[in-house]
Amino acid sequence: MSILVYVEHDNSTLKAETLKTVAAAQAIGGDITLLVAGFNCQSVVDDAAKVNGVNKVLVADNVVYQHQLAENISLLVTELASDFEHILATALTTGKNFMPRVAAVLDVAQISDIIAVESSDTFVRPIYAGNAIATVQSLDNKKVITVRTTGFDAVATDGNAEVVSLDIVTDAGTSSHVNDVLTVSERPDLGAADVVISGGRGMQNGDNFKLLDGIADKLGAAIGASRAAVDAGFVPNDMQVGQTGKIVAPDLYIAVGISGAIQHLAGMKDSKVIVAINKDPDAPIFQVADYGLVADLFDALPELESKL
Amino acid sequence: MKVLVPIKRVIDYNVKVRVNPDHSNVDLANTKMAINPFCEIAIEEAVRLKEAGIATEIIAISIGDKSCQEQLRTALALGADRAIQIETDESLDSLNIAKLLQKVVEEEQPQLVILGKQSIDSDNNQTGQMLAALTGMPQGTFASEVKVDGDKVNVTREVDGGLQTITLNLPAIVTTDLRLNEPRYASLPNIMKAKRKPLVVKPAADFGIDLTARTKLLKVTPPAQRQAGIIVKSIDELVEKLKNEAKVIS
């Protein structure tokens, strides 16, 4: 079998989540080809060639792919589709955006957000915000799949795959990019961090999120937030962990002043170790935490920072 | 311009989901149902476009059995002008839903189709993008701002790491994210008025589309429960446990 994996990137670096999608491809089994579509993205191609278990890296380097617009990327992927039985992308904003277009053009169903592979046509995926787990069989001969990375461990990056340049240029001409307003941060991405520390409504305001900074610095952690904190305007939405935000599964997740609404748990309950700090001993977050500390966060956070 | 808003009847988001004892699916018997929250945002956005003088007619559409008329009536109460139910007793894959919607788009020729980015039951996040591909329209998914400008629409999208703004030629597809707007409540007079607004029922079989399922649901299980851990008494104990027991910090 042949599997095509779409590489998530920003034209300069390959997103670490792609390494987990490749692990999903390995679980399916077959020859794995990566596709890098972007503009001036040679450094991504260099990264992609090192991904373990990959036979070939296809490169479409053209200005029409610079912003990975769904219209243009989906045309490119459907042109390549005839050589592959499985087409995989990471369930991040780019993959979620263009993959259903690929499935529709190929006239096949898409299996979204898989967290495990049962066989080459049967996959496991969460439904109802993770409150139920479905096992789904694809009846199509071609499988279009997005992968939720929390279910797979990243593959190593000491490989050496062949790189092949494509001269396919697919421009739908129906959409154009205006601008990106991205949060600039020295910290690791929420989705890729080994440690995440998140604040909730208990933080009381946006300024108090600074209390998390020192701890995050010491642990090399990303900083997240609950939807309550985002809705209250404390922090921007791209920090949101939960059903409607980012789904994370770091080695260590520290929830501070977060009560533990179902919607938040859906985004972090697959973390390896969960720590909860909350002054309400009845907060539901303690029911999923490995280590709970009932304390006022304004006392606990400075002390934690000093003792790390 | 005409705006089409496809909506889905789903379990109310406040209701706790239970899996059937035979693991065949989730148990929806006697469960409170509602408009999918993202679809509600789609209706609200269409109504705001009409209030701004940009949209001239809003058509709500739902695909399902007779019970989804309840959600269509709600959409009419919220400001849709008329409604279409495509009647089927089957639970259809997103692709088949998109194919049915494609036929309606061909017939109605809307300039804008606004959908929720995903339904909170199957969590697929597919239908809008599939409809866009089938109709050849551009798409602005996960929208947090929609601005119609002549024959184009500017859509600001919630992407990993921040926001992205793109320009789409009309007609176009938009899928809504949570922060696009805060939906209003239907007023009692509008609920009464909605009862008299037109609602047309069309059998799915009349569309001439092969609606054979492309996926098979083999089983549904409850998620693995996490065991509650221990309550530590102090930061010192917490740090000690994280270092020596969990070994996640050094």
Contacts between the chains, C-beta under 8 A, distances in Angstrom:
chain1	res1	chain2	res2	distance
A	67	B	164	7.6
A	67	B	166	7.7
A	69	B	166	7.0
A	70	B	129	6.7
A	70	B	132	7.7
A	70	B	138	8.0
A	70	B	139	5.7
A	70	B	141	7.2
A	71	B	138	5.4
A	71	B	139	7.3
A	74	B	133	6.4
A	92	B	160	5.3
A	93	B	142	6.8
A	93	B	157	7.6
A	93	B	158	7.6
A	93	B	159	4.2
A	93	B	160	4.8
A	94	B	159	7.9
A	94	B	160	7.9
A	96	B	125	5.5
A	96	B	141	7.4
A	96	B	142	7.9
A	97	B	129	6.8
A	97	B	139	7.6
A	97	B	141	5.2
A	97	B	142	7.6
A	98	B	129	7.3
A	99	B	129	7.6
A	100	B	94	7.2
A	100	B	125	7.5
A	100	B	126	4.0
A	100	B	127	7.7
A	100	B	128	7.8
A	100	B	129	3.6
A	100	B	130	4.7
A	100	B	133	7.2
A	101	B	129	5.1
A	101	B	130	6.9
A	101	B	132	6.3
A	101	B	133	3.8
A	101	B	139	7.6
A	102	B	133	7.7
A	103	B	95	6.7
A	103	B	126	7.2
A	103	B	130	6.6
A	104	B	95	6.2
A	104	B	98	6.1
A	104	B	129	7.3
A	104	B	130	3.9
A	104	B	131	7.8
A	104	B	133	3.9
A	104	B	134	5.3
A	105	B	133	5.2
A	107	B	95	7.5
A	108	B	95	7.3
A	108	B	214	6.5
A	109	B	93	5.1
A	109	B	94	7.2
A	109	B	95	5.3
A	109	B	214	3.7
A	109	B	215	5.0
A	110	B	94	7.1
A	110	B	95	7.6
A	110	B	124	7.3
A	110	B	126	5.3
A	110	B	130	7.9
A	111	B	215	7.0
A	112	B	123	7.1
A	112	B	124	4.9
A	112	B	125	5.9
A	112	B	126	6.4
A	113	B	123	6.7
A	113	B	125	7.9
A	122	B	218	6.7
A	125	B	123	8.0
A	126	B	123	6.9
A	126	B	223	7.2
A	127	B	26	7.6
A	127	B	121	6.7
A	127	B	122	5.7
A	127	B	123	5.5
A	127	B	220	7.3
A	128	B	11	7.4
A	128	B	17	4.4
A	128	B	26	6.3
A	128	B	120	7.1
A	128	B	121	6.0
A	128	B	123	7.1
A	129	B	120	6.4
A	129	B	123	6.7
A	130	B	223	5.8
A	131	B	16	7.3
A	131	B	17	4.2
A	131	B	222	7.8
A	131	B	223	6.6
A	132	B	17	5.8
A	132	B	19	5.3
A	132	B	26	5.2
A	132	B	220	5.2
A	132	B	221	7.2
A	132	B	222	6.5
A	132	B	223	7.0
A	133	B	220	6.9
A	133	B	221	5.0
A	133	B	222	7.3
A	133	B	223	5.4
A	134	B	217	6.0
A	134	B	219	7.5
A	134	B	220	5.1
A	135	B	217	7.6
A	135	B	218	4.4
A	135	B	219	4.9
A	135	B	220	7.6
A	135	B	221	7.7
A	136	B	215	5.3
A	136	B	216	7.1
A	136	B	217	5.9
A	136	B	218	6.7
A	137	B	215	6.6
A	137	B	216	4.4
A	137	B	218	5.6
A	138	B	214	7.1
A	138	B	215	5.7
A	139	B	213	7.0
A	139	B	214	5.4
A	139	B	215	6.3
A	139	B	216	6.1
A	140	B	214	5.3
A	172	B	138	7.0
A	174	B	136	7.7
A	174	B	137	7.1
A	174	B	138	3.9
A	174	B	168	6.7
A	174	B	169	4.9
A	174	B	172	7.9
A	175	B	138	4.0
A	175	B	139	7.7
A	175	B	140	8.0
A	175	B	166	5.6
A	175	B	167	6.8
A	175	B	168	5.0
A	175	B	169	7.2
A	176	B	166	6.7
A	176	B	167	5.0
A	177	B	164	7.4
A	177	B	165	7.9
A	177	B	166	5.6
A	177	B	167	7.9
A	178	B	154	6.6
A	178	B	165	4.1
A	178	B	166	6.0
A	178	B	167	5.7
A	179	B	164	7.5
A	179	B	165	5.3
A	180	B	159	7.6
A	180	B	162	6.5
A	180	B	163	7.2
A	180	B	164	4.9
A	180	B	165	7.8
A	181	B	162	5.2
A	181	B	163	4.6
A	181	B	164	7.7
A	181	B	165	7.8
A	182	B	161	4.6
A	182	B	162	3.8
A	182	B	163	7.7
A	183	B	161	5.9
A	183	B	162	5.0
A	189	B	160	7.7
A	189	B	161	7.4
A	191	B	160	7.1
A	195	B	248	7.5
A	195	B	249	7.8
A	219	B	249	6.4
A	236	B	162	7.6
A	237	B	144	7.8
A	237	B	158	6.3
A	237	B	179	6.2
A	238	B	158	7.4
A	238	B	160	7.1
A	238	B	161	5.8
A	238	B	162	5.3
A	244	B	177	7.9
A	244	B	178	5.4
A	246	B	160	7.6
A	251	B	248	5.0
A	252	B	242	7.1
A	252	B	246	7.5
A	252	B	248	4.2
A	252	B	249	6.8
A	262	B	16	7.8
A	269	B	223	7.8
A	269	B	226	6.0
A	272	B	248	7.0
A	273	B	242	7.3
A	273	B	246	4.6
A	273	B	248	5.0
A	274	B	226	7.6
A	274	B	229	7.7
A	275	B	238	6.8
A	275	B	242	7.2
A	281	B	231	7.9
A	286	B	228	6.5
A	286	B	231	7.1
A	287	B	226	7.7
A	287	B	228	4.9
A	288	B	226	4.5
A	288	B	228	7.0
A	289	B	228	7.0
A	289	B	229	5.6
A	290	B	229	3.6
A	290	B	230	7.6
A	290	B	246	6.7
A	291	B	229	5.5
A	291	B	230	6.4
A	291	B	231	8.0
A	291	B	232	5.4
A	291	B	238	5.8
A	291	B	241	5.6
A	291	B	242	7.1
A	291	B	246	7.5
A	292	B	228	8.0
A	292	B	229	6.7
A	292	B	230	7.2
A	292	B	231	4.6
A	292	B	232	6.9
A	293	B	231	7.2
A	293	B	232	5.3
A	293	B	234	7.7
A	293	B	235	7.1
A	293	B	238	5.5
A	294	B	231	6.4
A	295	B	235	7.9
A	300	B	235	6.1
A	303	B	235	4.6
A	304	B	235	5.2
A	304	B	238	7.3
A	304	B	239	7.2
A	307	B	235	5.8
A	307	B	236	6.7
A	307	B	239	5.1
A	308	B	239	6.7
A	308	B	249	7.0
